[in-house]
Amino acid sequence: MKRRRVLFIRLSQFRLFIRKFLIAVLFVSALALMMLSKADSLVLEKTSDVLLQVFNPVIRVVQLPAQFVYGVYGKIKDVSRVYAENKKLKKEHADRLLLKNRLRTLEAENKLLARLLNYTPPPEATFVTAKIIAEEGDGFSHSLIAYVGKTDKVKEGQVVLGGESVVGRVETVAGKYVRVLLFTDINSKIPVIVERSRERGILSGDNTTVPKLQFTALNADIKPGDMLVTSGVAGIFPAGLPVGIVSRIGEDETEVETITDIPRLEYVRIVDYGIYDDVVMMTSENEE
């Protein structure tokens, strides 16, 4: 019992000491606050400046990772925005190119069709405009496939013009399509005449782009640059249609340059002069 009483007295004294200590701390704190409130503001400013100078490098070091991350994020965001804008501009550029090419195509077709509409055939002739859709060229033939649509005006043997010059004749009619035998084909033989000197000959194809003028007189007056036109002989082609221009005169052959650029043909005119039907009729009567 005596020991418990002594322990209780000691605890009471310790509690009393703690109370006194806390009161002293509060008193000192209050006194310090009172002194600070009465202190000169210049001193406080100097103190704050000193603290800022001390802690500012530390703050900067701490902020560096955050600033780096923020900068990287900003760069990524800018790159993403530029990529999206670039992708959009590329698409717009591609669309504009397609539109530009389409406009060029339409403009070219419009010019070709305008030239075809301005063509005035002879009073007795009619023509049909056809679009070239394929070209057949090998060692055995030189021909074009053209689309004429639904029409009964196109027949075998009719003259085919490209621009203002002869390019061949209709060989086969199959529904809405025709096969054009070009005068460069090895099976093509066109009676022609030299426009300047009136020398006659036969323009023969050889499956190249340069047909040959054959069966002319030995002393024929033919020079490079002379225009060749159809002579009207044999009744297949009417007289006076331009065919080609003499390009070279050799010892064994005379080469002729085509007036129409056949590989670049897009449209042709199939003209009915009414001659081929008359020839066929006369041939049939003679055979009978």
C-alpha positions as CSV (number, residue, x, y, z in Angstrom):
1,M,0.0,0.0,0.0
2,K,2.8,2.4,0.8
3,R,4.4,1.8,-2.6
4,R,1.1,2.6,-4.4
5,R,0.7,5.8,-2.5
6,V,4.2,6.9,-3.4
7,L,3.6,6.2,-7.2
8,F,0.4,8.2,-7.1
9,I,2.1,11.2,-5.6
10,R,4.8,11.0,-8.2
11,L,2.3,10.9,-11.1
12,S,0.5,13.9,-9.6
13,Q,3.7,15.9,-9.5
14,F,4.5,14.9,-13.1
15,R,1.1,16.1,-14.3
16,L,1.5,19.3,-12.5
17,F,4.9,19.8,-14.2
18,I,3.5,19.2,-17.7
19,R,0.8,21.7,-17.0
20,K,3.2,24.3,-16.0
21,F,5.5,23.6,-19.0
22,L,2.6,24.0,-21.4
23,I,1.6,27.2,-19.8
24,A,5.1,28.5,-20.2
25,V,5.2,27.4,-23.8
26,L,2.0,29.2,-24.6
27,F,3.2,32.3,-22.8
28,V,6.4,32.3,-24.8
29,S,4.6,31.8,-28.0
30,A,2.2,34.6,-27.3
31,L,5.1,36.8,-26.4
32,A,6.9,35.9,-29.7
33,L,3.8,36.6,-31.7
34,M,3.4,40.0,-30.0
35,M,7.0,40.8,-30.8
36,L,6.7,39.7,-34.4
37,S,3.6,41.9,-34.8
38,K,5.5,44.9,-33.5
39,A,8.7,44.1,-35.5
40,D,9.8,46.3,-38.4
41,S,8.4,45.2,-41.8
42,L,11.8,45.8,-43.4
43,V,13.2,43.0,-41.2
44,L,10.4,40.7,-42.3
45,E,11.0,41.5,-45.9
46,K,14.7,40.8,-45.5
47,T,14.0,37.6,-43.8
48,S,11.6,36.5,-46.6
49,D,14.2,37.4,-49.2
50,V,16.8,35.4,-47.5
51,L,14.5,32.4,-47.3
52,L,13.5,32.8,-50.9
53,Q,17.2,32.9,-52.0
54,V,17.9,29.8,-49.9
55,F,14.9,27.8,-51.1
56,N,14.5,29.1,-54.7
57,P,17.2,26.7,-56.2
58,V,15.6,23.8,-54.3
59,I,12.2,24.7,-55.7
60,R,13.6,25.0,-59.2
61,V,15.2,21.6,-59.0
62,V,12.0,20.1,-57.8
63,Q,10.0,21.8,-60.6
64,L,12.4,20.6,-63.4
65,P,10.8,17.1,-63.8
66,A,7.3,18.6,-63.9
67,Q,8.4,21.2,-66.4
68,F,10.1,18.5,-68.6
69,V,7.0,16.3,-68.5
70,Y,4.7,19.2,-69.3
71,G,7.0,20.2,-72.2
72,V,7.1,16.7,-73.6
73,Y,3.3,16.5,-73.4
74,G,3.0,19.8,-75.2
75,K,5.3,18.6,-78.0
76,I,3.4,15.3,-78.4
77,K,0.2,17.2,-78.5
78,D,1.6,19.6,-81.2
79,V,2.9,16.7,-83.3
80,S,-0.4,14.9,-83.0
81,R,-2.2,18.1,-84.2
82,V,0.2,18.7,-87.0
83,Y,-0.1,15.0,-88.1
84,A,-3.9,15.3,-88.2
85,E,-3.8,18.5,-90.1
86,N,-1.2,17.0,-92.6
87,K,-3.4,14.0,-93.1
88,K,-6.4,16.2,-93.8
89,L,-4.4,18.4,-96.2
90,K,-3.2,15.3,-98.1
91,K,-6.7,14.0,-98.5
92,E,-7.9,17.5,-99.7
93,H,-4.9,17.6,-102.1
94,A,-5.7,14.1,-103.5
95,D,-9.4,15.1,-103.9
96,R,-8.3,18.3,-105.8
97,L,-6.0,16.3,-108.0
98,L,-8.8,13.9,-108.9
99,L,-11.1,16.8,-109.6
100,K,-8.5,18.6,-111.7
101,N,-7.8,15.4,-113.7
102,R,-11.5,14.9,-114.2
103,L,-11.9,18.5,-115.4
104,R,-9.0,18.1,-117.8
105,T,-10.6,15.0,-119.2
106,L,-13.9,16.6,-119.6
107,E,-12.3,19.7,-121.2
108,A,-10.4,17.5,-123.7
109,E,-13.5,15.5,-124.5
110,N,-15.5,18.7,-124.9
111,K,-12.9,20.1,-127.4
112,L,-12.9,16.8,-129.4
113,L,-16.6,16.7,-129.5
114,A,-16.8,20.3,-130.5
115,R,-14.4,19.7,-133.4
116,L,-16.6,16.7,-134.4
117,L,-19.7,18.8,-134.3
118,N,-18.1,21.4,-136.5
119,Y,-17.4,18.8,-139.2
120,T,-19.7,19.2,-142.2
121,P,-19.9,16.1,-144.4
122,P,-20.9,16.3,-148.0
123,P,-24.6,16.6,-148.7
124,E,-24.9,12.9,-149.6
125,A,-22.9,11.7,-146.6
126,T,-23.8,11.0,-143.0
127,F,-21.6,10.2,-140.0
128,V,-21.7,8.7,-136.6
129,T,-19.3,9.6,-133.8
130,A,-17.6,6.6,-132.0
131,K,-15.4,6.4,-129.0
132,I,-12.2,4.3,-129.1
133,I,-12.2,1.7,-126.3
134,A,-9.4,-0.6,-127.4
135,E,-6.5,-1.0,-129.8
136,E,-5.4,-4.3,-131.4
137,G,-1.9,-4.4,-132.7
138,D,0.3,-7.4,-133.3
139,G,2.1,-9.1,-136.2
140,F,-1.1,-10.0,-137.9
141,S,-3.4,-7.1,-137.5
142,H,-3.6,-3.4,-136.8
143,S,-7.1,-2.3,-135.7
144,L,-9.3,-0.4,-133.2
145,I,-12.4,-1.3,-131.3
146,A,-14.9,1.6,-131.1
147,Y,-18.2,2.0,-129.3
148,V,-21.0,3.4,-131.5
149,G,-24.0,2.7,-129.3
150,K,-27.4,1.6,-130.6
151,T,-27.6,2.6,-134.2
152,D,-28.3,1.0,-137.6
153,K,-26.4,3.6,-139.6
154,V,-23.0,1.9,-139.2
155,K,-22.1,-0.7,-141.8
156,E,-19.1,-2.7,-143.0
157,G,-16.9,-0.8,-145.4
158,Q,-17.7,2.7,-144.3
159,V,-14.9,5.2,-144.0
160,V,-13.4,6.1,-140.6
161,L,-11.9,9.5,-140.1
162,G,-9.7,10.7,-137.2
163,G,-9.7,14.5,-137.2
164,E,-9.9,15.4,-141.0
165,S,-7.9,12.4,-142.3
166,V,-8.6,8.8,-143.1
167,V,-7.5,6.3,-140.5
168,G,-9.2,3.2,-141.9
169,R,-12.6,1.6,-142.6
170,V,-15.2,-0.4,-140.7
171,E,-14.3,-4.1,-141.0
172,T,-16.9,-5.7,-138.6
173,V,-20.0,-4.5,-136.9
174,A,-21.0,-6.4,-133.7
175,G,-24.0,-4.8,-131.9
176,K,-22.9,-1.6,-130.3
177,Y,-19.2,-2.1,-131.2
178,V,-17.3,-2.0,-134.5
179,R,-13.8,-3.1,-135.5
180,V,-11.9,-0.6,-137.5
181,L,-9.3,-1.9,-139.9
182,L,-6.5,0.8,-139.9
183,F,-4.8,1.8,-143.1
184,T,-1.5,0.7,-141.3
185,D,-2.8,-2.9,-141.2
186,I,-1.0,-5.3,-143.6
187,N,-4.4,-6.1,-145.2
188,S,-5.1,-2.5,-146.0
189,K,-4.6,-1.2,-149.6
190,I,-5.8,2.3,-150.4
191,P,-5.6,3.9,-153.9
192,V,-4.1,7.3,-153.4
193,I,-2.8,10.3,-155.4
194,V,-0.1,12.8,-154.8
195,E,-2.0,16.1,-154.4
196,R,0.8,18.2,-155.9
197,S,1.8,16.2,-158.9
198,R,-1.3,13.9,-159.3
199,E,0.9,10.8,-159.3
200,R,-1.0,7.6,-158.5
201,G,-0.1,4.8,-156.2
202,I,-1.3,2.3,-153.5
203,L,-0.8,3.0,-149.8
204,S,-0.1,-0.3,-148.2
205,G,0.0,-1.0,-144.5
206,D,2.7,-3.3,-143.0
207,N,1.6,-3.4,-139.4
208,T,3.9,-0.6,-138.5
209,T,3.2,3.1,-137.9
210,V,4.8,4.0,-141.2
211,P,2.8,2.6,-144.2
212,K,4.4,2.4,-147.7
213,L,3.5,4.0,-151.0
214,Q,3.8,1.3,-153.7
215,F,3.1,0.8,-157.4
216,T,4.2,4.3,-158.5
217,A,5.9,5.1,-161.8
218,L,9.7,4.8,-161.9
219,N,10.0,8.5,-162.7
220,A,7.1,9.6,-160.5
221,D,7.3,13.2,-159.3
222,I,7.1,12.6,-155.6
223,K,9.0,14.6,-152.9
224,P,9.1,14.5,-149.1
225,G,6.3,16.6,-147.7
226,D,3.8,15.8,-150.5
227,M,0.3,15.2,-149.3
228,L,-1.4,12.0,-150.3
229,V,-5.2,11.9,-150.7
230,T,-7.6,9.2,-151.7
231,S,-8.0,8.9,-155.5
232,G,-11.5,7.4,-155.5
233,V,-10.4,4.5,-157.6
234,A,-12.0,1.1,-156.7
235,G,-15.0,2.8,-155.2
236,I,-14.1,2.2,-151.5
237,F,-13.0,5.7,-150.5
238,P,-14.3,8.9,-152.1
239,A,-11.7,11.1,-153.8
240,G,-9.8,13.9,-152.0
241,L,-9.7,12.6,-148.4
242,P,-6.3,13.3,-146.8
243,V,-4.4,10.1,-145.8
244,G,-0.7,10.9,-145.1
245,I,2.4,12.9,-145.9
246,V,5.5,11.5,-147.7
247,S,8.2,11.4,-145.1
248,R,11.1,9.6,-146.8
249,I,11.9,8.3,-150.3
250,G,14.2,5.4,-150.5
251,E,15.6,3.2,-153.2
252,D,13.0,0.4,-152.7
253,E,10.2,2.1,-150.9
254,T,8.5,5.4,-150.0
255,E,7.5,5.9,-146.4
256,V,4.4,7.8,-145.5
257,E,3.8,9.6,-142.2
258,T,0.2,9.4,-140.9
259,I,-1.6,12.8,-140.4
260,T,-3.6,11.6,-137.5
261,D,-1.8,10.4,-134.3
262,I,-3.5,7.1,-134.2
263,P,-2.2,5.9,-130.8
264,R,-3.7,9.0,-129.2
265,L,-7.1,8.7,-130.9
266,E,-10.1,9.0,-128.6
267,Y,-13.0,9.6,-131.0
268,V,-13.5,8.9,-134.7
269,R,-16.1,9.6,-137.2
270,I,-17.6,6.8,-139.2
271,V,-18.8,8.3,-142.4
272,D,-21.3,6.8,-144.9
273,Y,-20.6,8.2,-148.4
274,G,-22.9,5.7,-149.9
275,I,-20.1,4.4,-152.2
276,Y,-19.4,1.1,-150.6
277,D,-23.1,-0.1,-150.9
278,D,-23.1,0.8,-154.6
279,V,-19.9,-1.1,-155.2
280,V,-21.3,-4.2,-153.4
281,M,-24.5,-3.9,-155.4
282,M,-22.6,-3.6,-158.7
283,T,-20.4,-6.6,-157.8
284,S,-23.4,-8.7,-157.0
285,E,-25.1,-7.8,-160.3
286,N,-21.9,-8.7,-162.2
287,E,-21.6,-12.0,-160.5
288,E,-25.2,-12.8,-161.4
